[in-house]
Amino acid sequence: MKQIAKKIGWRIYHFVHTNGLVADTVYSLAFYLQNFIRIRQYKRFSRQPVTPEELFAHRQLSREAYLVTGVTNICNAKCTFCAYPKVVANKTLETGVMPLATFKKAVDEWSALGGQSLDLTPVVGDPLVDPGLLEKLDYAVNQAGLKDVYLTTNAILINKNDTYKKLIDLGVAAVFISTQGASKEAYEKIYGVNHYEAAMSGIRNLMAYNRSRGEPARIVVRFRNHEKPSEIIRSPDFKKNIQPFLSARVRVNYTVDFDNWGGTIKPEDLSGNMRMRTLPPMLNIPCKNLFNFAVRHDGRVRLCGCRLTQNDNDDLVAGNLHESSLMDISKSPAAWEKIKGFYTGNRPATCVECTFYQPVTRAWLKERTSPTDSPA
């Protein structure tokens, strides 16, 4: 019965995402529905908040979380909805590529803690820019034994040296593609570069090769769409390069609303069908994202792998992997002070206007590893 339900589920999913009128309606309504649900949920969370005392015992890095290893914070696109072009123009981003030794140390510690989910995607940047990415992927999957290693890419470099084949053959669990749509003109407007053909060809090649190998990897094409979903669905490139490969393991989705990158991205940066996410109610409760730690390319460890405003070496950095272990950093006074500050409204600067804010809940707390200590 479960298999039948799953089959029906993904068929419904694909019907919604390949039928223009239905997709337009669903994604338009989703913008309002998400905001309504979020407000209702946050009101409920505020009535029974997780206390500092309860959270303190669960503050450490947990195997139920995921670890981000930002292999490089250099990108080959200039997306209008991303902070990357702005921080590069302002010269506030310290760019680099993670050495293999730093990556191995992070992965070895994460594996020893029982962690399985590893995201190779930096806060900003494209992981395929890292010339050593495939060696790192091989180490994480086939030597450290992590089962859920994944990445997000714009696919511009995925054809280079048959990278699309190597990702699948090395055992990547999932590849998430961030692209504009299926129109060269719209792509160049939103992504700011002339690589539409390379990206579209790479997406097709990845999907086709994954299918030829029995679909070992999940693939999700995430359209950061300037157009309505129906315009993408009707396009020749969607029908030729993407739709034929859709399955239970290969899907597409469209963007309901766009994040503001802590206030760095403004409504005027968006265009067409793009809409800014509404700033959620800011409760005096810490955010879940603070507990998914991110290792910067130089070994500095950050409490959030999601967003930055001006730099990824900011007030969310809690330690350095070359000086302390991941576990020790997660349990350090420096990390706890950043988390505890939410209870008094004293958030790190990156978090003050962040539309990605998600307060910790009692249900979230129950999913984490049992506490190992208590407040001093």
N, C-alpha and C positions, 0 to 999 in steps of 0.2 A: 504493500500500500504506500509506503514512504517513497519508493521509486516512482510510482505512478503520480503521486502528488508533486514530486520534484519535476517530473516531465511536464505535467500540466502547468506548473509554476513558471518554468522557463519559456514555455510556448506563449503564455500570456505576456510575460515580460517582453519577448521579442515582438509580439503583435503591437504592444504599446509603443515600442521604440522604433518600429519600422512603418508605422501608419501615421502619416503626417498630421492629419486632423486630430487623431487621438493623442499623439505626442504633444502637439501644441496645447491642447486642452489640459492634459495632465500636468505639464510643467508650468503652465500659467497658474493653475490652481495651487500647485505645490508651494509656490512662493508665499501665498497667504496662509496656507494650512500649516506650513512649518513654523511661521511666526506665532500663529495662534497656539499651537501645541507647546512651543517653547515657553511662552508666557505662562500657560497653565501649569506646566511642569515645574518651572522655577518657583512659582507661588507655593506649590506643594513641598518642594525641597526646603524652602525658607521656614516652613512650619516645624520641620524636624531635621535641622541641619546636623551634619557630622561635626562633632566638637573637636577642638584642638587636641584634647586628651586622647580621643579615639583615633584620630588621624596620625598622631605622633608614632604610635606603635606600628603603623602600616606604611610609614614614609619611605622605607628602603626600597631599592630596586627589586621588583617582583617578577618572577618568571612568567606571570600572566600578562605582563606589559610587553612592549616591543622596544628594541634598541635601534636608534638611528646612527649609522656611521656615515657622516657627510664626506664621501670620498673626494669631492671637490666642490667648491662654491663658485666655479666658473661656468658660465652659460654661453651658448651659441645662438640664443634668441633674445629678443628685446620686447617681451610681451607687455602690452599696455596695462594688463590687470595684475602685474607682478611688481614687487618692490625692486627687483634686481636692476633694471635700467636706471632707476633713480639713485640707488646707493652707489652704483658705478659712476654715474655722472657727478655725484657729490663727493666721490673719492673717500667714502667712509667704510667701504668693505675691504677687508684684508683677505685677498684671495690666495689660494694655494691648492695643492693636491696632497692627499693623505699618503704618507709613506707606508709601504707594506708592513713594516715592523709595528707601526702604530695600529694599523688595522688588525693584525694578528693578535696583539695584546687585548684589544677590545673584544674581539670575537672569542678568544680563549676564555676570558673572564666571564663573558655572557654565557658561553656553553657550560662552564663549570657551575654556574648558578642555576642551570636547568632551563635557560631561555631558549626559545626556538624561533621566535619572530625577529627577523633582522631586516631593516629597511636601509637600502644602499643609497637612498635619495637624500641629498643635502637640503637644508632649509631653503636656500636658493642655489641654482646651478643645475647642470644636467650631468648625471653620473657617467654617461658615455663619453664625456670630455676627458675623463680620467683614462690615460693610456694603460694603466694597470688594472682596470676594472675586472676584466675576465679572470685574471690571476687571483684577485680578491674573492670573486664569486666562487671560483673553484675551491679556494681554501675554506670558505665558510660552509659550503655544501658538502664537499667530498672529503675534507680533512677534519673540520670541526664538527661535522655531522648535524648542522642546523637544518631543520626540515622546512622552514617557512622563510625563505630568503627572496625578497622581491625588490622592485625598483619602479620609479616613475621616470619616463623620458619623453622628450618631444620627438623622438625617432629620427631626427635629422642625420645622425651618424650610424643608424642601425644597419645600414647596408655595407658600411665600410668594413673591409676584410671579412665579410660574411658574419658580422657580429650577431645578426639575428639567428643564425644557425648555432653559434657557440653558446648563446644564452640558453637556448633550449637544451642543447646537448650537455651542458654543464649542470643542469638541474635547477634552473631558476623556478621558483614556485609560481610567480606571477609577474607579469609585465603590465604596467598601467601606462597607457599612451595619453599624453596631454597634447591635443592638437586643436586647431581652430574649427575646422569644418571640412567641407569638400569643395571649396572655392578658392582658387589661387588669389584672386583679388582680395577677398576677405582675410585670407591667411596673412598676406603681406601687410595688410592694415593693422591687424591685431598682434601678430608675432614679430613684426618689424624686420623681417629678413626674407630673402628670396630663396627659400629652401622648400617650397611647397611640393615640388615633384619628388625630391629626395625623401621627404617625410612620407608622402602617400605611397611611394614605391616600397619604402621600408616597412610600412604597416602591412601592406599586402604580402610581402615576402615573409614577414614574421608569422602571419596568420597561416599562410599556405604551408610553411615548413612545420609549424606546430601541428597542423592537421596531419601532415604526412608521417609524423612521429607518434600519432595516436593522441594528440592534445594533452601532453604531460603538464603543460603550463596553463594557468588561467591568463586570459588576456582581456583587458577592459580598455576600450577606446573612450576617453573622457573628452567630449567636445566642449571646448571653452568658447561657446558659440555666440558670435555676433549676430548670426541669422536665427530665425525661428527653426526649431527642429525640422519642420516640414520642408524647408528649403534645402537642408542637408540631405534628408531622406530622398528627395526628388532628384538630387544631383547625379550626373553620370558616374562620377568617381565613387560615390557611396555605393551605387548599385553594382559597379564593376569590381571594386577593390575591397569592400568591407562586407556588404550584406551576404555574399555567397559563403562566407566563412563563419557566420554567427551560429552559435550552438549553446549548449548548457555551460560550456567552459569559456566561450568567447562572446563578449557582450559589448554593447555601447551604452553610453548615457549622455545626457545633456546637462548643462549647468543651470541650476535653478537660480542661484544668486552668487555674487562674487564677494570674497572676503576683502576687508579694507587694509590688511597688513598693519594692524595697530594704528590706523589713521594715516598711513603713508599713501594709500590709494584713495582717491576722491571720486565722487560720482562723475565728475567731468572727465576722468580718465577712461570711463567706459563709453561704449557706443552701441548703436543698433538695439538689439534685443537684450543686451547685458544689463543686469540690475544689481545694485549694491545690496548686500545682506544688511538687514536691520540690526543695529547694535542691541544685543540682548540685555535684559535686566542684569545689572552687576550686583550680585549678592556678596555679602561678606563671607564667602566660602571659597576655598582654593579651587583651582581649575584642574580637571583630570589630566590635561596635557602636561602638567608639571611633573608627572610621574612616568613619562616616557622619555628617558634620557637620550640626549644626542651628543655624540662625540664629534667635535669639530676636526677639520683636517690636521690641525697642529696638536691634537690631543686634549685640548680644553673640553671640559664636559659641561653641557648646558642642560637646564631643567626642562627645556621644551624643544622639540624638533620640528615644530609647525611653522612658526612665524618669527620675523624680525622686523625692526623698523629702519634702523640705519646700519646695523652691523650684527654679525652673529657672535662677536666677542663683546657682549654687553652685560647688563646687570643680571642676566639669567645664568651666567657662567658661575658654577659652584666649585670648580676644582680642575685639576689637570691629571689626565690618565698616566702621565709619566712621573707623577709625584705620589699618587694615591690610587687605590683600586676603585673600580666602579661602585662596589658596595660601600666602601668607606666614604666616598664622595656623597652617595645618596643618603647616608646617615649622618652627614657632617652638620655642625651648627650652621655653616654658611648656607647649605641647602634648606635647612629647616626654617631659618629666618626669612627666606624668600617666600616660603609656603605659608608660614604663620602670619606674615604681613597681610594676607588677604582678609584675615579675621577682623582687622582694624581698618580695612580700606586702604592699606599701604601696599599697593601692588608695584611690581617692577614696571619700569616705564613702558616696556613693550606690551604689557598686559592691560594698560589703562583703558584703551579704546578698542581692544581686540574683539572682533565679531566672531572669533572662533571659541570664545569663552564657554566652557562646559563645567559647571560646578560638580564636585565630587558628591556622590549620593551613597546612601546606605546599601543599595543594591550593588554598586560598584565596589564598596568596601568588602562585601561578603565574597566577592570573586577573587580577592587578592590572597596571597600566601599568609598563613597564620602569623601573627606578630611574634617577634623574637625577644622584644624587650619593652620597657615602659618608660615614661618620662622620668628624668632624674629628679 
